[in-house]
Amino acid sequence: MNQAVHIGGPASAGPDLQQLLGMVARGDHEAFSRVYDAVCGPVLGLVRAVLRDPAQSEEVTQEVLIEVWRTAARFQPSRGSAMTWILTLAHRRAVDRVRSAQAATDRERRAALLDQTPAYDEVTEQVEARLEREQVRRCLRGLTELQRQSVTLAYYRGLAYREVAELLAVPLGTVKTRLRDGLIRLRDCLGVSA
């Protein structure tokens, strides 16, 4: 009454799974076909238990069986049975897929949060702009009258140097010199490096 029970049908005569893997390692297509038939169900069952998605489970099962074909030579009988080795490959691949999906979800969530976060802090920007304007005004007050008028007309009103010279009734060279000197003093006052 003590007969060996084989899951997946009656025991077949011929090489066992470990021997078949050795043949697969040497490139035997028939041996791989037999390995495939023997392990496809258990691999799919294990992968489906981890992933719970039928389509992804089938895809990962296919990847595992391709990996078995490619890496059969790495199987070491001293470290466990052939079925254990194959199911370990399957479990690792399924867990990798779960981790990959979780990482993608986390990336999408972070990207969505970044999209919701304003690119800058409006209040901070307003305060910084106001402080910069006050500093520029303070530095402008430190210029001579001709320098301040030249800088204001040229940079705030957008007048050309020639127009500034005509408006102030001074030679063009004088305006250019006053602008250059005024800008140098502004740069030093504002702490901007050249």
C-alpha positions as CSV (number, residue, x, y, z in Angstrom):
1,M,0.0,0.0,0.0
2,N,3.0,2.3,0.4
3,Q,3.3,3.5,-3.2
4,A,5.0,6.7,-4.2
5,V,2.4,9.3,-5.2
6,H,3.5,11.7,-8.0
7,I,1.7,15.0,-8.4
8,G,0.8,15.6,-12.0
9,G,0.3,12.1,-13.0
10,P,1.9,8.7,-12.8
11,A,5.7,8.4,-12.6
12,S,7.3,8.1,-16.0
13,A,10.2,5.8,-16.7
14,G,13.3,7.6,-17.7
15,P,15.6,10.3,-16.2
16,D,14.5,12.2,-13.2
17,L,14.4,16.0,-13.0
18,Q,18.0,16.3,-11.8
19,Q,19.3,14.3,-14.7
20,L,17.1,16.2,-17.1
21,L,18.6,19.5,-15.9
22,G,22.0,18.1,-16.7
23,M,20.9,17.3,-20.2
24,V,19.3,20.7,-20.6
25,A,22.6,22.2,-19.5
26,R,24.2,20.5,-22.5
27,G,21.5,22.0,-24.8
28,D,19.1,19.0,-25.1
29,H,15.8,20.4,-26.4
30,E,13.8,17.2,-25.7
31,A,15.1,17.2,-22.1
32,F,14.0,20.8,-21.7
33,S,10.5,19.9,-23.0
34,R,10.2,17.2,-20.3
35,V,11.5,19.7,-17.7
36,Y,9.0,22.2,-18.9
37,D,6.1,19.7,-18.6
38,A,7.2,18.6,-15.1
39,V,7.7,22.1,-13.6
40,C,5.4,24.4,-15.5
41,G,2.4,23.8,-13.2
42,P,4.2,24.2,-9.8
43,V,6.1,27.3,-11.1
44,L,2.9,29.0,-12.3
45,G,1.1,28.1,-9.0
46,L,3.9,29.6,-6.9
47,V,4.3,32.7,-9.0
48,R,0.5,33.2,-9.1
49,A,0.4,33.0,-5.3
50,V,3.0,35.8,-5.0
51,L,1.7,38.1,-7.8
52,R,-2.1,37.4,-7.9
53,D,-2.3,38.7,-11.4
54,P,-2.8,35.9,-14.0
55,A,-1.2,37.8,-16.9
56,Q,1.9,38.8,-15.0
57,S,2.1,35.3,-13.5
58,E,2.2,33.8,-16.9
59,E,4.8,36.3,-18.0
60,V,7.0,35.6,-15.0
61,T,6.6,31.8,-15.4
62,Q,7.8,32.1,-19.0
63,E,10.8,34.2,-17.8
64,V,11.6,31.6,-15.1
65,L,11.5,28.7,-17.6
66,I,13.8,30.7,-20.0
67,E,16.1,31.2,-17.1
68,V,16.1,27.5,-16.4
69,W,17.0,26.8,-20.0
70,R,19.8,29.4,-19.9
71,T,21.2,28.6,-16.5
72,A,20.7,24.8,-16.1
73,A,24.4,24.4,-15.8
74,R,24.4,26.4,-12.5
75,F,22.2,23.8,-10.8
76,Q,24.1,22.1,-8.0
77,P,22.5,18.8,-6.8
78,S,24.5,19.1,-3.5
79,R,22.6,22.2,-2.6
80,G,19.1,20.8,-3.0
81,S,16.7,19.1,-5.4
82,A,16.1,20.3,-9.0
83,M,12.5,21.2,-8.2
84,T,13.6,23.3,-5.2
85,W,16.2,25.1,-7.3
86,I,13.6,25.9,-10.0
87,L,11.0,27.0,-7.5
88,T,13.6,29.2,-5.8
89,L,14.2,30.9,-9.2
90,A,10.5,31.3,-9.6
91,H,10.0,32.8,-6.1
92,R,12.8,35.2,-6.5
93,R,11.6,36.4,-9.9
94,A,8.1,36.8,-8.6
95,V,9.3,38.8,-5.6
96,D,11.4,40.9,-7.9
97,R,8.4,41.7,-10.0
98,V,6.4,42.7,-6.9
99,R,9.2,45.0,-5.8
100,S,9.6,46.5,-9.2
101,A,5.8,47.2,-9.4
102,Q,6.0,48.8,-5.9
103,A,9.0,50.9,-6.9
104,A,7.1,52.1,-10.0
105,T,4.1,53.0,-7.9
106,D,6.2,54.8,-5.4
107,R,7.9,56.8,-8.2
108,E,4.6,57.7,-9.7
109,R,3.3,58.8,-6.3
110,R,6.4,61.0,-5.7
111,A,6.1,62.5,-9.2
112,A,2.4,63.3,-8.6
113,L,3.4,65.0,-5.3
114,L,6.0,67.0,-7.1
115,D,3.5,68.1,-9.6
116,Q,1.2,69.3,-6.8
117,T,4.0,71.2,-5.0
118,P,4.4,74.7,-6.2
119,A,7.7,75.3,-8.0
120,Y,8.5,78.0,-5.5
121,D,7.3,79.6,-2.3
122,E,5.3,82.6,-3.4
123,V,5.7,84.4,-0.1
124,T,9.4,83.8,0.1
125,E,9.8,85.1,-3.5
126,Q,7.9,88.2,-2.7
127,V,9.9,88.9,0.5
128,E,13.2,88.3,-1.4
129,A,12.1,90.6,-4.2
130,R,11.1,93.3,-1.8
131,L,14.4,93.1,0.1
132,E,16.4,93.2,-3.2
133,R,14.4,96.3,-4.3
134,E,15.1,98.0,-0.9
135,Q,18.8,97.2,-1.2
136,V,19.0,98.6,-4.8
137,R,17.2,101.8,-3.6
138,R,19.6,102.2,-0.7
139,C,22.6,101.7,-3.1
140,L,21.1,104.1,-5.6
141,R,21.0,106.7,-2.9
142,G,24.8,106.3,-2.4
143,L,25.5,107.4,-6.0
144,T,26.2,111.0,-7.1
145,E,23.2,112.8,-8.6
146,L,24.4,112.5,-12.2
147,Q,25.2,108.8,-11.7
148,R,21.8,108.1,-10.2
149,Q,20.0,110.0,-13.0
150,S,22.0,108.3,-15.7
151,V,21.4,104.8,-14.2
152,T,17.7,105.5,-13.6
153,L,17.1,106.8,-17.1
154,A,19.1,104.1,-18.9
155,Y,18.0,101.0,-16.9
156,Y,14.6,101.9,-15.4
157,R,13.2,104.0,-18.3
158,G,15.1,102.1,-21.0
159,L,16.6,105.1,-22.7
160,A,19.6,104.8,-25.0
161,Y,22.9,106.5,-23.8
162,R,22.4,109.2,-26.5
163,E,18.9,109.9,-25.2
164,V,20.1,110.2,-21.6
165,A,22.9,112.6,-22.7
166,E,20.3,114.8,-24.6
167,L,17.8,114.7,-21.7
168,L,20.5,115.6,-19.1
169,A,22.2,118.1,-21.5
170,V,25.7,116.6,-21.0
171,P,28.1,115.1,-23.4
172,L,27.6,111.4,-24.4
173,G,31.1,110.5,-23.1
174,T,30.2,112.0,-19.7
175,V,27.0,109.9,-19.5
176,K,28.9,106.7,-20.4
177,T,31.5,107.4,-17.7
178,R,28.9,108.2,-15.1
179,L,27.0,105.1,-16.0
180,R,30.1,102.9,-15.8
181,D,31.1,104.5,-12.5
182,G,27.6,104.2,-11.1
183,L,27.3,100.6,-12.1
184,I,30.6,99.7,-10.5
185,R,29.5,101.4,-7.3
186,L,26.1,99.6,-7.4
187,R,27.9,96.3,-7.9
188,D,30.2,96.9,-4.9
189,C,27.3,98.1,-2.8
190,L,25.1,95.0,-3.7
191,G,28.0,92.6,-3.1
192,V,27.9,91.2,-6.6
193,S,31.1,89.7,-7.8
194,A,32.4,90.7,-11.2
